[in-house]
Amino acid sequence: MPWVAIVSAAIMWIILLFLFNKETAPEPVVVDPAVVATINQTWPTTGKAVFTSAGCAGCHGAEGQGGAGPVLAGNERIVDDPVYVHTIIVNGKGTMPGFGEQLKEEEIYAVANYVLHSWGNDIEEPLTPATVAEGQTKIDPAVLKNRSRFVPEDIKLPEIFLASFIMVLLTYGLIGLYSVWTEGQELHPGIHKVRSTPLAMLGMVATLGLALLFSVLFVRQMVIDYAAWANQEMPNVAMEGFYAAMILLMLALATGLYKKFFMDGEVLVEDASGEFPW
């Protein structure tokens, strides 16, 4: 029964991931060949004109030197991720408004390429809809940010049910496997003496050492994330959760090793009428 519970939880987890993946799948991008053909020809002139007329120069400076907006000149971040420029122009960020509805598609790519080819910036190939389509095969950063919260605002009832059921099944199954491992399938009345082995001692030291290591990493990640909050950047909540989970797992393993190899047990009455299959 413990294995049945764990396998069932794994199946439910796959279903849950399927639901989340449907929500985080990016919208398909339609690539217009005519747009691609004109981008290389128009961005030097159209891009510069849009950069001035749309108000970009007022915030970022006429030479990309920055001002109310970030510095664009010699910006390695946008050169390494050109799709990021397109995303910010369309959707906006912080105090910068999005221009997705104000500018035509040709103008968006023109001004993006103007930024990516000016003031010390240079990319090998101009930014095109195909490049954006390839970059958007990844999960939208806005969706990732929403998923990083402890309780997403748009979480639905099926997701809540499946997540809760998975936790119940996993808890049931793990307790069962732990019980069989530490005490055996049958309990016989009497004193049960245990003797530790060098391997068990090594396992105990290793698990406690890993628990300490993950504790240090968890505290370090918390400090980094507090600094990220202060800089209005997205904290790495997923890594915090990973370190916290590993701490609990290592402590659980250490407890199991202690119960199995270091703690004498005593069974007073053998009862085969329990409610649980173990």
Summary of the structure (lengths in Angstrom):
residues: 278
radius of gyration: 28.4
end to end distance: 8.0
largest distance: 89.9
contacts: 735
relative contact order: 0.12
helix: 63%
strand: 3%
